[in-house]
Structures are given as structure tokens and as C-alpha cells.
Amino acid sequence: MLQLIPFQEKDFQTLSGWIDSPRFLMQWGGPMFNFPLTYQQLIDYKDAQDRRAFQVYDQGL
């Protein structure tokens, strides 16, 4: 079963480890982010007043 859970600062390192190229960053986040993906970019994104950041969690894994 899939579940939406809030994207938190504790998840930043995992996500940053997946983003290994400018091309993949563009595929994942579009033009909103710059390579290399930084902690500050993720803080700004998560804390923006006009969005709610979530991650998808698969309880079956």
C-alpha cells in the first residue's frame, strides 16, 4: 500500500544521494532546482508557503 508522508529534513541526504547529474535533477525536479542539489534548495522548497512537500512510501517494501 502506498502512503503519502511529509518530506522532512531527515530525508534530504537520501534524496541528494540519488541526484547524481544535472540531467537527472532536471528529470526529477524540472527547472526549479540547480545542480548540485543543496540542502538550502531543499529547505527553501519544503518551507515555501505555497506548497506541501510529500514523499511516497511503499509499506510493502
C-alpha positions in Angstrom: 0.0 0.0 0.0 1.3 3.5 -0.9 1.2 6.2 1.7 2.0 10.0 1.4 4.1 11.2 4.3 5.6 14.7 4.8 9.0 15.3 3.2 11.3 16.2 6.1 14.9 17.3 6.6 15.9 13.8 7.7 15.2 12.8 4.1 17.4 15.3 2.4 20.6 13.3 2.4 18.9 10.2 0.8 17.4 12.4 -1.9 20.7 14.2 -2.5 22.4 10.9 -2.9 20.1 9.9 -5.8 20.7 13.1 -7.8 24.0 12.4 -9.5 23.8 14.5 -12.6 22.2 17.8 -13.9 20.2 15.7 -16.3 18.6 13.5 -13.6 17.9 16.6 -11.5 16.0 18.1 -14.4 14.0 14.9 -14.9 13.2 14.7 -11.2 12.6 18.4 -10.3 12.4 20.4 -13.5 14.0 23.8 -13.7 13.2 24.6 -10.1 16.5 23.2 -8.8 20.1 23.8 -9.7 22.8 21.1 -9.8 24.3 20.2 -7.5 21.2 19.9 -5.3 21.9 21.6 -2.0 20.5 21.4 1.5 19.4 25.1 1.2 17.5 24.4 -2.0 15.6 21.7 -0.3 14.9 23.8 2.8 13.6 26.6 0.6 11.4 24.2 -1.3 10.0 22.5 1.8 9.3 25.7 3.6 7.6 27.6 0.8 4.2 28.8 1.8 2.6 27.8 -1.5 3.3 24.1 -1.3 3.2 21.0 0.8 6.1 18.6 0.1 5.4 14.9 0.4 7.1 11.6 -0.3 5.5 8.4 -1.4 6.2 5.5 1.0 5.5 1.9 -0.1 4.6 -0.1 3.1 5.1 -3.3 1.2 8.8 -2.9 0.9 
